[in-house]
Amino acid sequence: MAVTYTWSVANMERNTADGGVTVVHWRCDGVDGEATAGAYGTTSHTPDPDAADFVAYDSLTEAAVLEWVWAGVVRADIEQAIADKINAELNPTSTDGVPW
């Protein structure tokens, strides 16, 4: 099977004066059958309410914020790390127990 990734925004920190988002808390979860793994992180942002592309907090969408996240992280590396964790779960190289 193949790993299916789901990216989401867990939380955001913003300035109360202008609603500019300063920190995005994100998650990426991967699923392959019964095996799962995930990653959590943050990206920092410097909002400029005078910029032409500034989006008011109430007008933000998760899709738009995820674009900011992907501009600040190496998406392929995060997804590969999750795939590696899932592969390790599906194909363990060690185990424990007793033979009796």
C-alpha positions in Angstrom: 0.0 0.0 0.0 1.0 3.6 -0.1 1.1 6.2 2.7 -1.7 8.7 2.6 -0.8 12.1 4.2 -3.1 14.5 5.9 -1.8 18.0 6.7 -3.7 20.2 9.1 -3.4 23.4 11.1 -3.6 22.6 14.8 -3.5 26.2 16.1 -2.3 29.7 15.2 -0.9 32.6 17.3 -1.7 36.1 16.2 -1.4 39.8 17.0 -4.5 41.1 18.7 -4.1 44.6 17.2 -4.2 43.6 13.5 -4.9 39.8 13.5 -1.6 39.1 11.8 -0.6 35.4 12.3 2.9 35.1 13.8 3.1 31.3 14.5 1.3 28.4 12.8 1.2 25.0 14.6 0.8 22.2 12.1 0.4 18.4 11.9 1.1 15.9 9.2 -0.3 12.4 9.8 0.4 9.4 7.6 -1.6 6.2 7.3 -0.8 3.0 5.5 -3.3 0.3 6.3 -3.2 -0.1 10.1 0.1 1.6 10.5 0.2 5.3 11.4 2.8 8.0 12.2 2.8 11.7 12.4 4.8 14.9 12.8 4.1 18.2 14.5 5.8 21.5 14.1 5.6 25.2 13.9 6.5 27.9 11.4 7.1 31.6 12.3 5.6 34.4 10.2 6.0 38.2 10.1 2.7 39.7 9.0 2.6 43.0 7.4 -1.0 44.5 7.5 0.1 47.1 5.0 1.1 44.6 2.4 -1.2 44.0 -0.7 -1.3 40.3 0.0 -2.2 40.6 3.7 -5.2 38.5 4.6 -7.3 39.4 7.6 -7.5 36.7 10.2 -11.3 36.2 9.8 -10.7 35.6 6.0 -8.0 32.9 6.3 -8.6 29.4 5.2 -6.7 26.3 6.3 -5.6 25.7 2.7 -4.0 29.2 2.5 -2.3 28.8 5.8 -0.9 25.4 4.8 0.6 27.1 1.8 2.5 29.3 4.3 3.6 26.3 6.2 4.8 24.5 3.0 6.8 27.6 2.1 8.6 27.3 5.5 9.3 23.6 5.7 10.6 20.9 3.3 7.3 19.0 2.8 9.0 16.0 1.1 11.4 15.5 4.0 8.6 15.5 6.5 6.5 13.1 4.5 9.6 10.8 4.0 10.3 10.8 7.7 6.7 9.7 8.4 7.0 7.0 5.6 10.2 5.8 7.3 8.4 5.5 10.7 5.5 3.6 9.1 7.9 1.3 7.2 9.7 0.6 10.5 6.4 -0.3 12.1 5.3 -2.6 9.2 8.8 -4.2 8.9 10.4 -4.3 12.3 14.1 -5.2 12.4 14.0 -6.2 16.1 11.5 -7.4 18.6 11.4 -8.6 22.2 10.0 -11.4 24.2 11.0 -14.8 25.6 10.9 -18.1 23.8 8.8 -20.0 26.4 
